[in-house]
Amino acid sequence: MTNVVLLSFIALAFFATETVLHKLTAKYVVKNPLTFNFYLTLFEFIFVLPSLFSNQITFPSLIDFKYIFLTSLTITIAMILYFFVLYHIDASVIGPLYNFRIIFSILLSTIFLHEILNPTYYLWIGILTIGGFFVTFNEKTKLKSFFQKPVFIFLIYVFGLALMSIFINKGVNISGYWNFTFWYKVISFILVLFTIPFFKKDFKVSRKQFSTISIISLIGFLGTLFANQAFSINVTIPTAIFSIPGSMIIIFILSRLKPDLLEKHSLKVYTIRFFAASIMIFAAFQLK
């Protein structure tokens, strides 16, 4: 289990950095979420191409293709939802809300992977849910913010990630890590091509936008490589580790140093959010 824990923490560091850069880019660099999503997918496709020459990539069989396509379709839809929500939700809320992934993963693992659900899990799932209410607390809407449309859509996105984890677990063990990773990136890029008509006016990007997205994509791609390796070993443990809100910590530091950069809330708001996030992390690790 040491390997899966190490892989998961490395992936967490990449993902936390990626989340902060996503929000900064959405606010200052790229205004159209579909443009943002397309170029990130494009770069991830480019980054995986060398594996075609350095690893044993074979054309997928029918059963291989089933999990490859399901993974690609799920992540394509989920990422489109994510980028639309990214423009309408606090960056510090994003990290803790990933905790709901553990709930979805456990339920899906029980159904598809036949992992046994301990009865006490229901208690921790309830605590995670309550924590989710408080982690969205702010000065204006308070707990009502949890019921806003952006939060609901983000939870659909998180469900998509949990579902994708199941497909990755199945697919990697059937197809092999690199073969699976290569083909699902290829199919994901093909699927995202169908979104071009919806942002064709914003298709062309500047050199600054191009370089920014390429860097973010590389960070996300590296995180995905480590995460997929972890998910190929176990689904629940990586999901629990990914519940740690690394991006929330970075956002809080930025809010103190440069309050106008991303978001600015009172210490009371951040105290409540961190307290709720801590409870959610504790509950998430009980579910591992």
C-alpha positions as CSV (number, residue, x, y, z in Angstrom):
1,M,0.0,0.0,0.0
2,T,3.0,2.3,0.4
3,N,3.3,2.7,-3.4
4,V,-0.4,3.7,-3.8
5,V,-0.1,6.3,-1.0
6,L,3.1,7.8,-2.4
7,L,1.7,8.0,-5.9
8,S,-1.5,9.6,-4.6
9,F,0.3,12.3,-2.7
10,I,2.5,13.2,-5.7
11,A,-0.7,13.4,-7.8
12,L,-2.3,15.6,-5.1
13,A,0.5,18.1,-5.3
14,F,0.1,18.4,-9.0
15,F,-3.7,18.6,-8.9
16,A,-3.6,21.3,-6.1
17,T,-1.3,23.5,-8.2
18,E,-3.3,22.8,-11.3
19,T,-6.6,23.9,-9.6
20,V,-5.1,27.2,-8.5
21,L,-3.7,27.9,-12.0
22,H,-7.1,26.9,-13.5
23,K,-8.8,29.7,-11.5
24,L,-6.1,32.3,-12.2
25,T,-6.3,31.5,-15.9
26,A,-10.1,31.6,-16.0
27,K,-10.0,35.0,-14.3
28,Y,-7.2,36.7,-16.2
29,V,-6.3,34.8,-19.3
30,V,-9.0,32.7,-21.0
31,K,-12.6,33.9,-20.8
32,N,-14.3,31.1,-22.7
33,P,-14.5,27.8,-20.8
34,L,-14.8,25.7,-23.9
35,T,-11.7,27.2,-25.4
36,F,-9.9,26.5,-22.1
37,N,-11.1,22.9,-22.1
38,F,-10.2,22.3,-25.7
39,Y,-6.6,23.4,-25.6
40,L,-6.0,21.6,-22.3
41,T,-7.2,18.4,-23.9
42,L,-5.1,19.1,-27.0
43,F,-1.9,19.5,-25.0
44,E,-2.6,16.3,-23.0
45,F,-3.1,14.5,-26.3
46,I,0.3,15.9,-27.5
47,F,2.0,14.9,-24.2
48,V,0.9,11.3,-24.5
49,L,2.0,10.8,-28.1
50,P,5.6,9.9,-27.3
51,S,4.3,6.8,-25.4
52,L,3.4,5.5,-28.9
53,F,7.1,5.0,-29.6
54,S,8.5,4.2,-26.2
55,N,5.9,1.7,-25.0
56,Q,4.1,-1.3,-26.4
57,I,0.9,0.4,-27.7
58,T,-1.5,-2.0,-29.4
59,F,-4.8,-1.4,-31.1
60,P,-7.5,-2.0,-28.4
61,S,-9.8,-5.0,-28.6
62,L,-13.5,-4.6,-28.3
63,I,-13.5,-5.1,-24.5
64,D,-10.5,-2.8,-24.1
65,F,-12.2,-0.2,-26.2
66,K,-15.3,-0.4,-24.0
67,Y,-13.5,0.9,-20.9
68,I,-11.4,3.3,-23.0
69,F,-14.4,4.9,-24.5
70,L,-16.4,5.0,-21.3
71,T,-13.5,6.7,-19.6
72,S,-13.0,9.2,-22.4
73,L,-16.7,10.1,-22.6
74,T,-17.0,10.5,-18.9
75,I,-14.0,12.7,-18.5
76,T,-15.0,14.8,-21.6
77,I,-18.4,15.6,-20.2
78,A,-17.1,16.1,-16.6
79,M,-14.4,18.5,-17.7
80,I,-16.8,20.6,-19.7
81,L,-19.0,20.9,-16.6
82,Y,-15.9,21.7,-14.5
83,F,-14.7,24.6,-16.7
84,F,-18.2,26.2,-16.8
85,V,-18.4,26.0,-13.0
86,L,-14.8,27.2,-12.6
87,Y,-15.9,30.7,-13.6
88,H,-18.7,30.9,-11.0
89,I,-17.4,29.3,-7.8
90,D,-14.8,30.3,-5.2
91,A,-11.4,28.6,-5.7
92,S,-11.1,27.7,-2.0
93,V,-14.4,25.8,-2.2
94,I,-13.3,23.6,-5.1
95,G,-10.8,21.5,-3.1
96,P,-13.0,20.5,-0.2
97,L,-15.9,19.7,-2.5
98,Y,-13.7,17.0,-4.0
99,N,-14.4,15.1,-0.7
100,F,-17.8,14.0,-2.2
101,R,-15.8,11.9,-4.6
102,I,-15.1,9.4,-1.8
103,I,-18.9,9.0,-1.3
104,F,-19.5,8.4,-5.0
105,S,-16.5,6.1,-5.3
106,I,-17.5,3.9,-2.4
107,L,-21.0,3.5,-3.7
108,L,-19.7,2.8,-7.3
109,S,-17.0,0.4,-6.0
110,T,-19.6,-1.5,-4.1
111,I,-21.7,-1.8,-7.3
112,F,-19.1,-2.4,-9.9
113,L,-16.0,-3.8,-8.1
114,H,-18.0,-5.6,-5.4
115,E,-16.0,-3.9,-2.6
116,I,-17.7,-4.5,0.7
117,L,-19.4,-1.4,2.3
118,N,-18.9,-1.4,6.0
119,P,-22.1,-0.3,7.8
120,T,-20.2,2.4,9.7
121,Y,-19.4,4.0,6.4
122,Y,-22.9,5.5,6.4
123,L,-22.0,7.5,9.4
124,W,-18.8,8.9,7.8
125,I,-20.7,9.6,4.6
126,G,-23.2,11.6,6.6
127,I,-20.4,13.6,8.3
128,L,-18.8,14.3,4.9
129,T,-22.1,15.6,3.5
130,I,-22.7,17.9,6.5
131,G,-19.1,19.1,6.1
132,G,-19.9,20.0,2.5
133,F,-22.6,22.4,3.7
134,F,-20.2,24.3,5.9
135,V,-17.2,24.3,3.5
136,T,-19.2,26.5,1.1
137,F,-19.9,29.1,3.8
138,N,-19.4,32.8,2.9
139,E,-20.4,36.2,4.2
140,K,-23.4,36.7,2.0
141,T,-25.3,33.6,1.3
142,K,-23.9,31.4,4.1
143,L,-25.2,27.8,4.0
144,K,-27.6,28.6,1.1
145,S,-24.5,28.7,-1.1
146,F,-24.4,25.0,-1.0
147,F,-27.6,24.8,-2.9
148,Q,-26.5,27.1,-5.7
149,K,-26.5,25.7,-9.2
150,P,-22.6,25.9,-9.6
151,V,-22.1,23.7,-6.5
152,F,-24.7,21.2,-7.8
153,I,-23.0,21.1,-11.2
154,F,-19.6,20.7,-9.5
155,L,-20.9,17.7,-7.6
156,I,-22.0,16.1,-10.9
157,Y,-18.5,16.7,-12.2
158,V,-17.1,15.0,-9.0
159,F,-19.5,12.1,-9.6
160,G,-18.1,11.8,-13.1
161,L,-14.5,11.6,-11.7
162,A,-15.6,8.8,-9.3
163,L,-17.2,6.9,-12.2
164,M,-14.1,7.4,-14.3
165,S,-12.0,5.9,-11.5
166,I,-14.0,2.7,-11.8
167,F,-13.5,2.6,-15.6
168,I,-9.7,3.3,-15.1
169,N,-9.4,0.5,-12.6
170,K,-11.0,-2.0,-14.9
171,G,-9.4,-0.7,-18.1
172,V,-5.8,-0.5,-16.9
173,N,-5.9,-4.0,-15.5
174,I,-7.2,-5.3,-18.8
175,S,-5.3,-3.2,-21.3
176,G,-2.1,-2.3,-19.4
177,Y,-1.3,1.2,-18.1
178,W,0.3,2.9,-21.1
179,N,-1.9,1.3,-23.7
180,F,-5.0,2.4,-21.8
181,T,-3.7,5.9,-21.1
182,F,-2.7,6.5,-24.7
183,W,-6.0,5.4,-26.2
184,Y,-8.3,7.2,-23.7
185,K,-6.4,10.4,-24.3
186,V,-6.8,9.9,-28.1
187,I,-10.5,9.3,-27.8
188,S,-10.9,12.2,-25.4
189,F,-9.3,14.5,-27.9
190,I,-11.5,13.2,-30.7
191,L,-14.6,13.8,-28.6
192,V,-13.6,17.3,-27.6
193,L,-13.3,18.2,-31.3
194,F,-17.1,18.1,-31.5
195,T,-17.2,21.2,-29.2
196,I,-15.4,23.5,-31.6
197,P,-18.6,24.8,-33.3
198,F,-19.7,26.2,-29.9
199,F,-16.6,28.4,-29.4
200,K,-15.3,28.9,-32.9
201,K,-15.2,32.7,-32.4
202,D,-12.8,32.2,-29.5
203,F,-10.9,29.3,-31.2
204,K,-7.8,31.4,-31.9
205,V,-5.6,32.1,-28.8
206,S,-2.8,34.5,-28.2
207,R,0.8,33.4,-27.4
208,K,0.3,34.2,-23.7
209,Q,-2.9,32.0,-23.6
210,F,-1.2,29.2,-25.6
211,S,1.9,29.1,-23.3
212,T,-0.2,29.4,-20.1
213,I,-2.5,26.5,-21.0
214,S,0.4,24.4,-22.1
215,I,2.1,24.7,-18.7
216,I,-1.2,23.9,-16.9
217,S,-1.8,21.0,-19.1
218,L,1.6,19.5,-18.4
219,I,1.1,19.8,-14.7
220,G,-2.4,18.2,-15.0
221,F,-1.0,15.5,-17.3
222,L,1.7,14.6,-14.8
223,G,-0.9,14.5,-12.0
224,T,-3.1,12.2,-14.1
225,L,-0.2,9.8,-14.8
226,F,0.5,9.4,-11.0
227,A,-3.3,9.2,-10.2
228,N,-4.0,6.6,-12.8
229,Q,-1.1,4.5,-11.5
230,A,-2.6,4.8,-8.0
231,F,-6.1,3.9,-9.2
232,S,-4.8,0.8,-11.0
233,I,-3.8,-0.5,-7.6
234,N,-6.7,0.7,-5.5
235,V,-9.7,3.1,-5.9
236,T,-10.6,4.0,-2.4
237,I,-7.2,5.0,-0.9
238,P,-6.3,7.5,-3.7
239,T,-9.7,9.0,-3.5
240,A,-9.4,9.5,0.3
241,I,-6.0,11.2,-0.2
242,F,-7.3,13.4,-3.0
243,S,-9.9,14.7,-0.5
244,I,-7.1,16.8,1.2
245,P,-7.8,20.3,0.0
246,G,-4.3,21.3,-1.1
247,S,-5.6,24.0,-3.4
248,M,-7.6,25.5,-0.5
249,I,-4.4,26.0,1.5
250,I,-2.7,27.7,-1.5
251,I,-5.7,29.9,-2.1
252,F,-5.8,31.0,1.6
253,I,-2.2,32.0,1.6
254,L,-2.8,34.0,-1.6
255,S,-5.8,35.7,-0.1
256,R,-3.7,37.0,2.8
257,L,-0.7,38.1,0.6
258,K,-2.7,39.3,-2.5
259,P,-6.4,39.6,-1.6
260,D,-7.4,41.0,-5.0
261,L,-5.7,38.2,-6.9
262,L,-8.4,35.5,-6.7
263,E,-10.8,35.9,-3.7
264,K,-11.0,37.7,-0.4
265,H,-13.0,36.5,2.6
266,S,-12.8,37.2,6.3
267,L,-10.8,35.0,8.6
268,K,-14.1,33.8,10.1
269,V,-15.1,32.4,6.7
270,Y,-11.8,30.7,6.1
271,T,-11.8,29.3,9.7
272,I,-15.2,27.7,9.2
273,R,-14.2,26.4,5.8
274,F,-10.9,24.9,7.1
275,F,-12.7,23.4,10.1
276,A,-15.3,21.8,7.9
277,A,-12.6,20.6,5.5
278,S,-10.7,19.1,8.4
279,I,-13.8,17.1,9.5
280,M,-14.3,16.0,5.9
281,I,-10.7,14.8,5.6
282,F,-11.0,12.9,8.8
283,A,-14.2,11.3,7.7
284,A,-12.7,10.5,4.2
285,F,-9.8,8.7,5.8
286,Q,-12.2,6.6,7.9
287,L,-13.8,5.5,4.7
288,K,-10.5,4.3,3.1
